[in-house]
Amino acid sequence: MKELTRAEEQIMRILWRIRKGYVKDILNEMEEPRPAYNTVSTIVRILEKKKIVSHRAFRKSHEYYPLITQKEYMRGFLKGFVRDYFSSSYASLASFFAREEQLSLSELEEIKALMEHKINQKNKTDER
């Protein structure tokens, strides 16, 4: 999956939230100062070329909608991030956050509980 620019990601966040819309609908969801209509239209067409957005034509208007979910994008983004910065090691990522981000005890316990839950799920799956 191709990485999105900041502007593309901003538009995608809006489309994921509103599910579908015209360029004017996307613009209405943006904070001031809003970019020009043509700027948003160009970015949406770039997203179409990247096969992340598609549209339905209604005469001369196009209603745009996402082709991927936010979760799918996050999964692909994170996978690429871990590959590029942590040699594809999620353990290195977790270690980095534990060391560098000065997580609180409650945050570390929450992560530990999530990992223990996932380990238990994997053990049950492997037993079958």
C-alpha angles and dihedrals in degrees: 000000000000118000115247126231118236091259092048091049091050090055092045091053088055093047091048089052098045094032094215138009151142123265089262090055090052091048091051090057093053124095123244129301088050121198120244119281090244091053092055091044091053093049092049090052089050088052088052091053088051087053093238096111133033134181146218115224120227106181104296095344127087125208109206128209135175120260093198131045124242088247091054090051093047091050092051093043093050092046090053092044092052091045094049100040106024104033090252091298116134087185089061089050092051091046091051092053093045091053105033106032097052094226117202121248091253091052091049090048091050091051090046091052091049091050093047090051091050091047090052090050091050092048091052091049092048092050091061 
